[in-house]
């Protein structure tokens, strides 16, 4: 079985750049050698970020040709195996590899990888509880499987495979908001000290406790606590208890380019493309279009108390409140899909949450719980602390803000080496 899996890898290298590709899927005939190029984001990874860093740029990466003639013959014979055996071989391969590479090898592999039942059965075998949490959700099973496996690897052995950093040189008061971007390389943090700081986590490869590379606003970003941050396409939003949401253009070295002002405190924000979703003290969730003078386009009232945290995407808005409810709103159908009153809130505020198809992060004052979104929730790992106030996660990196002003980071040792 090991040799068969190795042949699958050889076949992916041989055929992914075939000149006979049709609609992005090559035929199964062995191709001629051809140079491959891909585009990779390299913005904000510059250690000198904060002065002249450009946020969007591209670089060409060449894929070396590592296959010889014997490999081509052996790999091509793999396609003659029964479908059931090919599926068994694929089950041993990394889900990200299968989704990103294997489906582009040939038409047969493309059909196998795109079949949702290939991934649905794989997820069911890994999670014994009912998945997904809401049985009527339409989901991308391949993406869900990849995320589940990624988080299993990340938190195996109780997180002992991760390196923990504590950054102490940025804020002098509690960090209550943060957001990660650029694959976790750049972090924005907001604090009760009214400042918004920018961190380059690439420096963690050489420095244990680096200083922030930039501070927004003069003398501070806001006149009140910076309660929430969100980022999209070079635009950073910072929400505050001074009743404002400010917009900063990070491609212009953090210049303020807009402001939203209301009569309420802002607790949580998130960008969904060009829409800014905001939860506030007036029990409302407001949606603003940042392309049209930050105009409010919609308002939702799902809670009887303040909306203190939310997580949103193109299809759903999940919000939580001290009213002890977690509400799932269907944006497509424009209705509340579920209102969960029995959700375990531990008699504490849920400071922040991050959801995706394959994982769920819940940040309480004393802990962060890493779960799979099953019914009931499947807890993968718990980070215990008495100082947590917010958290953010990106790929295989977790950052948490603490009441004493420190910024804690959990990351694989080789995360920034590539």
N, C-alpha and C positions, 0 to 999 in steps of 0.2 A: 504493500500500500504506500509505503514511503517513496518508493521509486516512481510509482504512478503519479503521486502528487508533485514530485520533482519534474516529471514530464509535462504536467499541466503548466508549471512555471516556465519551462522552456518554450512551450507553445505560445504562451502569452508574449514572450519577448520576440519570438520569430514573426508572429502574425499581426501584432498590434499596429504596425506601420505599413501594412500591405497596400500596394498601389491598386489592388483590385477591390478596394472597399466600395460598397454601394450603400448610400444612406448611412454612413458611419459604421457599417458592419461588413467586415471582409468575408470573402469566400474562404472555404477551408483548405484551398490549395496553398502549399508553401510559397511565400512571397520572395521577391528579390530583396537584397539589402537596400535599406533606405534610411536616410537620416530622419530622426524624430526630434521635434522641438515642442516645448510646452511653455506656457506663460505662468509665471509665479509672481504673486504679490511680494514686494520687498519694501513696502513703505513702513515708515516709523521704526524699523529695526536698526536704524543708524544710532550708535551710542551718543552722537552729538545732537540728537533730536531736541528741538526746543528753540532752534535759531533759524536754520535755513532748510529744515527737513521738508521734502516734498512727499505728500501722502500717497500718491499713486504713481507707480512706475512699473516697468516690466523688465524682465531679464530672460534671455534664452538659455535653456538648459538642454544639453544634448544627451540623448539616451544611447549609451554605448551598445554596439552589437556584440553579444556574448555567445551567440549560438553558432555551432558549426554544422556541417552537412549531416553528420550522424545524428545530432540532436533533432534536426528537422524530420528525418525519417522516423525516429522513435516517437516524436511528439505527434506526427500526423497519424500514426497507427492508433493513437489514443482515441481518435474520433470513431473508430470502429467498435469500441466497447459498447455494451448495452446502456441505455439511458439510466437505468437504475444504478449501475455501477458508477457512472459519471457523477450522478447526484451524490453518491456516497463519498466520492473523492472530493467533490466541491465542499462537502460538509466539514472536511478537515482543513480547508483553506480559510484564511482570514476574510471576514465578511467585507471589509473595506477593499481588499485586493480584488475580490470577486466582482464587486459592484463597479469599481473604478477602472479595472483592467480587463478582467476575464471576459466580460460581456462584449468587448471590442475585438476579441480574438477571431471568432468566426460566427456564422449564423447559428450553428447548433448551440454553442455556449451562450450566445446572446438570448436565445429562446429560453434556455434553462435558467439563466440569471434573472430574466425579466418575469418569469412565472412566479406570482406571489405565493403560491403554495410551496415552492421551494423554501422560501424564507419563513412562511407561517408555521410549517412543521418544525423548522429549526428553532424558532422562538418558543413554541409550545414545549419542546423537549428541554429547553433551558429553564423556563419559568413554570413552576407547577401550579401556581395560582392563576385565576382567571385574568387573561390579558387580551385586549387592553382594559384599563380601569373602567371605561365605558364601552360596552360591547357594540354600540351602534356607531362608533367612530370609524370613518374611512381613513386608513392609514397606509403609509408606504412601509410595507413589511421588511423590505431589504434595508432601508435606513434604520428602522427600529432594531433590527437584528445587529447591525453594525454598531449602533450606540450601546446596546446592552453588552455586547462582547467587549467593547472598549472600556466601559466602566467596571466590568468584572476584572479585567486585567489591571486597571488603575488601582482598585481598592482591595485586591487580593492581599492576603497576609496582614489584614488590618491596616493597610496603608504603610506598612514598613518599607515598601519598595520606593516610597516617595521621599524627596528631600523637603524639609520644612525650613522656611526662612521667616524671620520676623524683622520687618523693616520699621525702624523707629525714628527716622530723621525727617519725616515729612509734616506731621501734625502734632499739636500740643493738646488737643482735645479729642473726644471720641470720633472715630470714623463711622459715619452713619450711611454712607452711600458709596458705591463704586460700580465700575463697568469695565470689562475687558474687551479688547479688540485686537486685530491683527494676529489672530491665532494665539492669543494670550500673551503676546510680546509687549503690548502697551496697556497700562492700567490707568484709569482716571479715578481719583478718590475725592470724596467730599466729606466735610467734617463739621462738627459743632463749632469749630474755630472760624467758620465762615469761608474757609479757603477751598479751592479746587486745585489739586496737584496732579501732575502728569508723571508717570513712572515708566521707565524703560526696563522691562523685566529681562531683556537680553543681558543686562549687566550682571544678573545673578550668576552667570557662567564664570565670572571673574571676581565679583565683589559679593560679600555676604550681606552687607547692609548698605546698599547704595542710597544716595540722596535723590529726591525727585528732580526731573530735568526741567520742569516748567511749573510756574504758578500763575493761574489765570486771574485777571482783574487787578486793579490797583485802588486802594491797598489790599482789598480782598474781593472775592468774586461776588459775595452777597452781603446783605446787612443782617442776615439771620442764618440759622442752621441750614446747611446744604443737605437736603433730605433725600434727593434722588438724582441720578445721572443716567443719561441714555446717549447712544452714539449711532450715527448712520451717515455713511458717505461723506466723511470729513466734517460732519456737523455734530457738535456735542451740545446737549441740552443739560442744564443744571436747574433743578427745582429747589425752592427754598421756603422756609417759614416766613420770609419777608413778603410773601404773596406773589412772587414772581417766578417765571421760568425764563432763564436767559439762554440764548443760542450763541454758540461760539464756533467760528470757522477755524478748524485746526490746520487747514492748508494755508492759512494766513497767520500762522504763529499764534493762534488763540485769540484772534480779534473778535469782539462781540459784534454780532450782526443782527440781533433781534431780541425782542422781549415780549412775554405774555404776562399780563397782570390781571389778577382777579381779587375777590374779597375773601378767598379761602386759603388755607394752608395746603401746600402740595406735599404728598407723602411718597408717591411712586410714579415713575414714568417709564415708557418704553417706546422705541421706534418700531413701526412695522412699515417698511419701505419709507414713503414720504409722509406717513401719518404718525403723529406723536400722540400716544395714549397716556392719559394722565389721571391718577386717582387722587382725590382731595378730601379735605375735612368736611365738606358739605354733602358727603355720602354719594357723590357723583363720580362717574368715569367720563371724562371729556376727551374728544378726539379732535386734533388740530391738523390742518394741512400746512406743512412748512413751506410749500411752494407758493402759496397765495397769502402772503402777509400774515402767516400763522393764524389763519381764520379758523374758528371753531366750526366743525362740520357735523358733529353729532354729540349727543349727551345721553348717558345711560344711568339709571338709578336702580341698583340691584340690592343695595344694603341699607340697613337702618342706622348704621354708624359709619364712621370714616372708612374710606378705602385705603388700607395701609400697605398693601402689596398686590401686585398683579403680574401676570405673564401673558403675553399676547403673540399671535402670529396672524397669517392671512385668514385663517378659518375660525379661530376661537380667541376669547379673552377669558382668562381664569383670574378671579379676584378674590381677595380675602379681607375680612374685617373683624374688629372686636365683637361684632354681633354674633360670632361663633358660626359663621357660614362661609362656605367656599362655593362660589357661583361660577358655572361654566356657561358662557354666552356664545351662541353660534352666530358669527358675523354674517355668514352667507344666508341663513334662514331668518336672521334678525329676530332671534328669540332666545330666551333662557333655556338652555338644554337640560341643565341639572342644577339643583340647589341642594348642596350636601350639608345638612344640619348636624349630622352625627360625626362629622370630621373631628378627629382627635386634636384639639388645640392645646391640650395640656394645661388649661387654665392660664395660658400665657399668650402674649402677642406673637404672631408669626411675622417676624421682621421682614423676611423676603423669601421668595420662592423662584425656582427656575425649573421649567418643565420642557421636555421634549418627548419624542416618541419612545425613547428607550431609557429614560431616567427622570428622576424627580429629586430636586434638592430643596430641603426645608430648613430654614434658618430660624432657630429659637434663641432666646437670650442666653441659654446655657449649653446649646449644642447645635450642630448641623447634622441632619440626617440625610444620607444618600440612599435613595429608594428606587425600586422599579415600580412603574405605575400599574400595578396589578390590583385586584380586588380580593382580599384586603391587600394593602401595600406590603411589598416585600422589601424589608430593610436590608440593605447591603452592608452599610457601615455607619457608625455614629462617631462624630468628633465631639468630645466633651470639653466644655470650657465654661467659665463663669463670666466671660467678658465679650461674647459675640454680639455684634450689633447689625451686621449686614454681611452679605457675601455675593460673589459673582463667580461664574464658571465658564470656561471656554475650552473646547476639546478636552485634553487630559490635564487641565490645570484648574486649581481651586484657589481663590483668594478670599480672605475674610477680614472685615474691619473689626477692631476691638475698642472697648470703652476707654482704654488708656491711651489711645492714639496710635497704636501699632497696627501694621498691616501684615497679616500672616499669609504665607503663600505655601501651597503644597504642589510639587511639580516633580516629574521624573527627572533623574539626574541628567539624562541625555536629551532633554526636551529642546534646549536651545543650541545644541551642538551641531545640528544639521543645517 
